[in-house]
Amino acid sequence: MATRDNPRKKKNVFTKMANNVRKFREQLLMSKAELARAAGLSALTIDRVEKGEICRMATKRKIIKALGLNISEKERVFRI
């Protein structure tokens, strides 16, 4: 999908996703790199998730586990 102003530029059709990943990470005094290592993800992925970009369910699951939470507590981290 091109925009009217720039035919090469695509519109972002996805909305942002509110979450508390950064809050939980900072409460645990973890850096993005530490959380990424614990979750088996890249620091860039953690950064994107914290900024509210859409991610896969598997990514959410890994982050929740790496934060030391149970999957049943997912609503505390992600507003699903």
VMD Tcl script that draws the C-alpha trace (Angstrom):
set ca {
  {0.00 0.00 0.00}
  {1.57 3.27 -1.05}
  {0.80 6.63 0.44}
  {-0.43 9.52 -1.66}
  {2.67 11.66 -0.92}
  {5.23 8.97 -1.56}
  {4.20 6.00 -3.71}
  {7.13 3.91 -2.42}
  {6.40 4.45 1.26}
  {4.02 1.89 2.76}
  {1.46 2.67 5.43}
  {1.72 0.92 8.75}
  {-1.55 -1.00 8.83}
  {-0.93 -2.49 12.28}
  {-1.84 -0.72 15.47}
  {0.39 -0.44 18.50}
  {0.00 -2.92 21.34}
  {0.10 -1.60 24.90}
  {2.17 -3.67 27.32}
  {4.09 -3.53 30.60}
  {7.26 -5.33 29.50}
  {9.53 -2.38 30.26}
  {7.93 -1.86 33.68}
  {8.47 -5.50 34.70}
  {11.99 -5.58 33.22}
  {13.02 -2.44 35.10}
  {11.49 -3.72 38.36}
  {13.80 -6.73 38.00}
  {16.73 -4.39 37.24}
  {17.28 -6.18 33.92}
  {18.69 -4.64 30.78}
  {17.08 -5.30 27.41}
  {20.04 -7.53 26.56}
  {19.60 -9.56 29.74}
  {15.90 -10.08 29.10}
  {16.61 -10.96 25.49}
  {19.19 -13.57 26.54}
  {16.85 -15.06 29.14}
  {13.99 -15.23 26.63}
  {16.08 -16.51 23.72}
  {15.24 -13.42 21.65}
  {17.22 -10.52 20.24}
  {17.56 -7.20 22.06}
  {16.03 -5.58 18.98}
  {12.91 -7.72 19.43}
  {12.64 -6.67 23.07}
  {13.00 -3.04 22.02}
  {10.25 -3.40 19.42}
  {7.91 -5.11 21.86}
  {8.48 -2.42 24.48}
  {7.64 0.21 21.87}
  {4.32 -1.53 21.33}
  {4.90 -3.23 18.00}
  {2.92 -6.37 17.25}
  {4.69 -9.65 18.02}
  {3.96 -13.35 17.83}
  {2.27 -15.26 20.62}
  {5.44 -17.36 21.03}
  {7.46 -14.18 21.60}
  {5.01 -13.04 24.28}
  {5.22 -16.45 25.93}
  {9.05 -16.33 26.00}
  {9.06 -12.84 27.49}
  {6.53 -13.75 30.18}
  {8.58 -16.80 31.21}
  {11.85 -14.82 31.16}
  {10.29 -12.27 33.51}
  {9.65 -15.10 35.98}
  {5.88 -15.07 35.56}
  {3.37 -17.80 34.78}
  {1.54 -17.79 31.48}
  {-1.69 -17.34 33.46}
  {-0.38 -13.87 34.44}
  {-0.16 -12.73 30.81}
  {-2.69 -9.93 31.29}
  {-0.30 -8.26 33.75}
  {2.30 -7.92 30.99}
  {0.32 -7.86 27.73}
  {-3.16 -6.50 27.23}
  {-4.44 -9.31 25.07}
}
mol new
graphics top color blue
foreach p $ca { graphics top sphere $p radius 0.5 }
foreach p [lrange $ca 0 end-1] q [lrange $ca 1 end] { graphics top cylinder $p $q radius 0.2 }
display resetview
